[in-house]
Amino acid sequence: MKCPFCENQDTSVVDSRDAEEGKITRRRRECAECDARFTTYERPELADVKVIKRNNEVQAYQREKIEQGLVKATEKRPIDQKKIQEIVDNVESQIFSKNKETITSKEIGRLVIEELKKTDQVAYLRFLSVYQSFGSLASFDKEIKKLIKHHGGKRKTKS
């Protein structure tokens, strides 16, 4: 592992620990050249999973694409980076559990939508509007009414 400070290749692992319920390995490293210490995180990669896009193009799975979509959907919402990572981890776990070589972008979108629906209704609607390509206010309104009905018409109000 290259030192981020002096770019020396000779670094050693000082400490390793599991993080995020064993889903990630956190490694504390030290550079042999400048003695700087830094942390790296290691997670399983879904490199073998291929994503079939809407236009039938096939691409390698990229965790970053889910993260980017979530960042856009949760912008200016009370959702921190840790929660976004938790959602991505949950989606990845579900993808892993399918034990398939391919998955459609539509299936991934549905998994993200289900996670967002449990987390934040506004972020859910934002993501859904892109995912389903809402073409009109009527489509948006219909989805809002479904949400209100699902939550028993309860709305949060400021006290």
C-alpha positions in Angstrom: 0.0 0.0 0.0 1.4 3.4 -1.0 1.9 6.0 1.7 -0.5 9.0 1.0 2.1 11.4 2.5 5.4 10.5 0.9 4.2 7.9 -1.7 6.6 5.3 -0.4 5.5 1.7 -1.3 7.0 0.2 1.9 4.2 0.4 4.5 3.2 -2.1 7.2 0.0 -3.0 9.0 0.1 -2.0 12.6 -3.5 -3.0 13.6 -6.5 -4.7 11.9 -10.1 -4.6 13.1 -13.5 -5.5 11.8 -15.8 -2.6 11.2 -19.5 -2.2 10.4 -20.5 -5.5 11.8 -17.7 -7.4 10.1 -18.5 -6.1 6.6 -15.3 -4.1 6.4 -11.8 -4.5 7.7 -10.1 -1.4 9.1 -6.3 -1.4 8.9 -4.0 1.0 10.6 -0.8 1.3 8.6 2.6 2.9 9.1 5.1 4.1 6.5 8.6 2.8 6.8 10.0 5.9 5.2 8.3 8.9 6.9 6.7 7.1 9.9 3.3 8.5 9.1 0.3 6.5 10.1 -2.9 6.2 8.1 -6.0 4.1 7.9 -7.4 2.0 5.1 -10.7 0.2 4.7 -11.1 -3.1 2.9 -14.5 -4.4 1.7 -15.5 -7.3 -0.5 -15.9 -6.3 -4.1 -18.7 -7.3 -6.4 -16.4 -7.3 -9.4 -17.9 -10.4 -10.9 -21.4 -9.1 -10.9 -22.6 -7.5 -14.2 -25.4 -5.0 -14.4 -27.8 -5.1 -17.3 -28.8 -1.5 -18.0 -32.2 -0.4 -19.4 -30.7 -0.2 -23.0 -29.4 -3.8 -22.5 -25.8 -2.6 -22.2 -23.8 -4.7 -19.7 -21.5 -3.0 -17.2 -19.5 -4.2 -14.2 -21.2 -3.5 -10.9 -20.0 -0.2 -9.4 -20.9 0.6 -5.8 -20.1 4.3 -6.5 -23.1 4.6 -8.8 -25.5 3.7 -6.0 -23.7 6.1 -3.6 -24.0 8.9 -6.2 -27.7 8.3 -6.7 -28.3 8.3 -2.9 -26.2 11.5 -2.4 -28.4 13.3 -5.0 -31.6 12.0 -3.5 -30.7 12.8 0.1 -29.2 16.3 -0.7 -30.3 18.8 2.0 -32.1 16.0 3.9 -31.2 15.0 7.5 -29.3 11.9 6.3 -25.6 11.6 7.0 -22.8 9.8 5.0 -22.9 7.0 7.5 -26.6 6.3 6.8 -25.9 6.4 3.0 -23.1 3.8 3.4 -25.5 1.7 5.5 -28.1 1.8 2.8 -25.5 0.9 0.1 -24.2 -2.0 2.4 -27.8 -3.3 2.7 -28.4 -3.1 -1.0 -25.1 -4.9 -1.7 -25.9 -7.6 0.8 -29.1 -8.3 -1.0 -27.3 -8.4 -4.4 -24.7 -10.8 -2.9 -27.5 -13.0 -1.5 -29.0 -13.5 -4.9 -25.8 -15.3 -5.9 -26.2 -14.4 -9.5 -23.7 -13.3 -12.1 -26.0 -10.6 -13.5 -28.6 -8.2 -12.1 -30.6 -5.6 -13.9 -30.3 -1.9 -13.0 -34.1 -2.0 -12.4 -33.6 -4.6 -9.7 -30.9 -2.5 -8.0 -33.2 0.5 -8.2 -36.0 -1.4 -6.5 -33.7 -2.4 -3.7 -32.5 1.2 -3.2 -36.1 2.4 -3.3 -37.1 0.0 -0.6 -34.3 1.1 1.7 -35.0 4.8 1.1 -38.7 4.3 1.7 -37.8 3.1 5.3 -35.4 6.0 5.7 -36.7 9.3 4.3 -39.9 9.9 2.4 -38.6 13.0 0.5 -35.4 11.2 -0.5 -37.5 8.2 -1.6 -39.7 10.4 -3.8 -36.6 12.1 -5.3 -35.0 8.8 -6.2 -38.3 7.3 -7.4 -38.9 10.3 -9.7 -35.7 9.7 -11.5 -35.9 5.9 -11.4 -39.5 5.8 -12.8 -38.9 8.9 -15.0 -42.0 10.8 -13.8 -43.3 12.6 -16.8 -45.9 14.8 -15.1 -47.1 16.2 -11.8 -49.9 13.7 -11.8 -47.4 10.8 -11.6 -45.7 12.6 -8.7 -49.0 13.3 -7.0 -50.1 9.7 -7.3 -47.0 8.5 -5.6 -47.4 11.0 -2.8 -50.9 9.9 -2.2 -49.7 6.2 -2.0 -47.2 7.3 0.6 -49.8 9.1 2.7 -52.1 6.2 2.5 -49.4 3.7 3.4 -48.5 5.8 6.5 -52.1 6.1 7.6 -52.4 9.7 6.6 -50.1 10.7 9.4 -48.0 13.7 8.7 -45.2 15.1 10.8 -45.9 18.6 11.9 -43.7 21.1 13.7 -44.6 21.8 17.3 
